[in-house]
Amino acid sequence: MTFPPPQPLSNNLKEHPMPKSTPIQFKVPDMDCQSCIQSIESAVHKLDPDAHVSADLDTKLVIIGTDIPEAHEVMEAIQSAGFEVEAA
């Protein structure tokens, strides 16, 4: 018996491998395009250039793999880029 190949969870999911640290998750309700994702990635990378960011435009979920120990620092960086941020 053969099975079809697995389908991606979302066509809008932009994934990067996560580092060993525990991922930080946020909801970003006003994230609605690839430009928004790029702005969020840029804000996070100012704090941690090696951070990995995954974002899903359908669920508005952003998952960040970083070695920054304080989630509020990442949250503030995203807010400073002009986005509303909520706990996921």
SULFEN-V789124 format. One record per backbone hydrogen bond with DSSP energy under -0.5 kcal/mol. CO is the residue of the C=O (numbers start at 1). NH is the residue of the N-H. E is the energy in kcal/mol with one decimal. If there is no record, write none. Layout:
co: <CO	CO>
nh: <NH	NH>
e: <E	E>
This chain:
co: <10	13	14	24	25	26	27	28	30	33	34	35	36	37	38	39	40	41	42	43	44	44	48	52	54	55	55	56	56	60	61	62	63	64	64	65	69	70	70	71	72	73	74	75	76	77	78	78	79	86>
nh: <13	15	55	64	88	62	86	31	32	37	38	39	40	41	42	43	44	45	46	47	47	48	51	65	63	14	57	60	61	28	56	26	54	24	66	52	71	73	74	75	76	77	78	79	80	81	81	83	82	27>
e: <-1.0	-0.7	-1.1	-3.2	-0.9	-3.0	-2.8	-2.0	-0.7	-1.7	-2.4	-2.1	-2.4	-2.9	-2.4	-2.2	-2.4	-2.8	-1.1	-0.7	-1.0	-2.4	-2.1	-3.0	-3.0	-2.0	-0.5	-1.7	-0.7	-2.9	-2.4	-2.4	-2.8	-3.0	-0.7	-2.3	-0.7	-1.1	-0.9	-2.5	-2.5	-1.7	-2.1	-2.4	-2.4	-0.8	-0.6	-1.4	-2.0	-2.7>
